[in-house]
Amino acid sequence: MEAGGTKSKSDLARERLVPLSEGERPAVVTICAAIAAAAALANVAAAIVLIADGESKAAAPAAFATIMVIVAVGLWRLRYVAVVGFQAILAVVLALTSLRLVLADSLGTALIDLAIVAVAGALFWLMVKAMARIQMPEQRRR
């Protein structure tokens, strides 16, 4: 509470949050789990292609695929740490793509980068409320 006994905007927002019902899954978390799974599959495919071509650089996509599988499973199981981890990945994507957008040398590249920033930014923002709702039961047990 702020001085004078009035509640802050943060306190009011927390009071309005509704805990997840049994079996409820926020849509944004499901979407992010699907994106993580798709990224894992794409990186497995990249690793297979690199191995088939005799390249020795297959470890990076294989490692990233492993991370994405762990994140996808964690998101599917509504694990708070997986949501935070995926948000960290989104933050990196946002930062790097924003820098790439500034340096874009064609309209096509700029539009693709802008679309990535828009989607990643929207997912990041929507995950904040989902993250708070996932964490709520733990806060209430204390």
LINWOSUL-V922408 format. One record per helix or strand of 2 or more residues. SS is the DSSP state (helix for helix, strand for strand). FROM is the first residue (numbers start at 1). TO is the last residue. If there is no record, write none. Layout:
SS:FROM:TO + SS:FROM:TO
This chain:
helix:9:16 + helix:27:52 + helix:58:76 + helix:80:102 + helix:107:141
